[in-house]
Amino acid sequence: MVAAHLRIVPLDPTRTLAPRVLRDLIHAHAAPADRLEHIHIRAGPQGVDVLAFVDSNDVGSATEILRRVISLAISQEPLLSLWRIL
């Protein structure tokens, strides 16, 4: 299992979400084949850090899985429509 990290930001600063809500929205778009084990959210002044543990031996592959899952969540969830991956 390896950790993957991405930072996401709302384009509109008034569209922030509670960490639990954001985690649940991202997790809802992960398929079993993504092997996403845990998602941790930490909000900061430069955006929101998403740390996910992926059942993989390759950090690059794990990061791509996390990027795909977050991109899917952003494209399909109205609450994330104004969010982007940095």
Buried (B, 14 or more C-beta within 10 A) or exposed (E): EBBBEBBBBBEEEEEBBEBEEBBBBBBEBBEEEBBBEEBEBEEEEEBBBBBBBBEBEEEEBBBBBBBBBBBBBBEEBEBBEBBBBE
